[in-house]
Amino acid sequence: MPEYILPPKSNTVFQLLFGDPRNIELLADFLKSVLDIPEDEYREIVIVNPNLPREYPDRKLGIVDLRVTTRSGQIIHVEIQREPVSAMRNRLVFYDAGLITGQIGESEKYSALKRVISIIIADYPLIPESPLYHHRFTLYDPQANIEFSDLIEIHTLELSKIPETPDVYLCNWLRFFRAETRKELDMVANASPAIQKATARVLMLSEDERARLIHEYEVRAKRDELARLDYAMEKGIEKGRQEGREEGMERGKLETARAMFAEGDSIEKIARVTGISQETLKAGLS
């Protein structure tokens, strides 16, 4: 079998693997490794958006999400984030707030609200001020050691911080997501039957022509987007340089005009030498 694999953290593989209702037990196993919620909640988890990636996806680059509901109606939002996003923490809170407010209408009670849990798998340091690879954020008062509410819960998982030797079962799943070669997949495959099945599924997808084409489009789209950003940055820098040169030239002309005026030269002569209009000179030098 070839060494090449489609990376599990790619949009393509994540959706084909965890967005497929036929693999619901794999999704449940991963969620259990992250969350501390009753086992009974996983008995009836439903994928809200079970859609496969399209050949020409228009979703934002580097971000793919999956939403499921549990037996009691809790909402779990799982997201893979491969590229840094501006104001990511604010975006997460805003997104979760929308999932909460969207649950009830004007005549319904607040008691009907169900918990919203977000799990963010980041392929870069999302919480740079901490060495931990797993964080759980809630509405919490650290001074009184009291949790105000568990209505919103955000878990951050950072692939760049996981230890080489797994310390908990979750670490095995994160090593699975981080794998980029067949060897790295093989090293984690035997951690559990679920990860072994997920590994087999990734190897099958890696040989599937359609899956590889979609992944290649994803990579190409990312490369094109980066090229567009580089081009825009270069144009911005060049424009800034040009504006700087022009501003410098204008400042030089004004300094020359002031020096000539101080020597007693006429406005007409100064205008002829500097190229500044007589009206502008009269307003600025008089």
Phi, psi and omega in degrees: 000137184295153180287335183294135174225154169283126183296130180302335180277359178287153178305317184300306184292319181302315181289316181293332181273305187264345177271002180264117180304336179291343179252028186299329181290331177290316177299316180298320180296319178295314181299320179298328181288341182258316192260151175251073177234157184305142179305326183298334181297333185274358184291334183224047178285139183233132176281118183285324182237068183281065182249138177278155179294141178276162180298329180232073184294143178248010179288161183300142184299132173081001182233128174219138182230163182220135182236133179227159173241148180262183184301322182271000179098003176298145181255127178242124182247120181246133184223134171262130180232110185265338181236146177301141179236135180299136178053044185300320183295317177296322180296320179296314180297317180298317180296314181294323177299322178294323178292332178281307183294336180283357184278331187231154176263186184297327185267359183268159184271150177296335180294345180279350182294137178255151182296142176246123181241127176250137174238117182249117175262112185251136179264026177203165181294106180274326178242077187295340182280002181226143177277350183288144180267348179231124176234146174238117181249134177220182172279104193218141175257103183293332181290318180268353182057046182232132174270118183295317180195149175256020183297325175242131179219127181238125177251129176249132180235119185248114185295332183286350185250357185290143180287157179293326177257117183303132178262333176219169183300323179307322182301327178295318177296320180291325175294326175298312180296326184282343185301136178234357178226162177300322180298317180294324176294316181299327183292336184249349188303321185275010180295330180193160176301325181293315180291326177296319178291320178297321178297315179299322180294320178296319179296322177294315179297326182294339178259358180274122186298317182295316179298320180292323179295318179295318178297318179297324176295319178300315180295318180295319179297320178296315180297318180295320180296318178296322178295320178296320179295318178298317180297315180297321180293317179298317179296321179295318179295316180297318178298319179297319178297315180298316179297324178295317178298315180296319179296321179295319179297318179297319178297321179297318178298318181295321179295319177298317180298317181295319180295317179295320181295322179293332179277357176095009178292151181285160178299322181298316180292317181298318179298320181292322182283316186270338184082007177272138182296151180297325179298315180295320180294318179298322181288327186267336185255340182280000000 
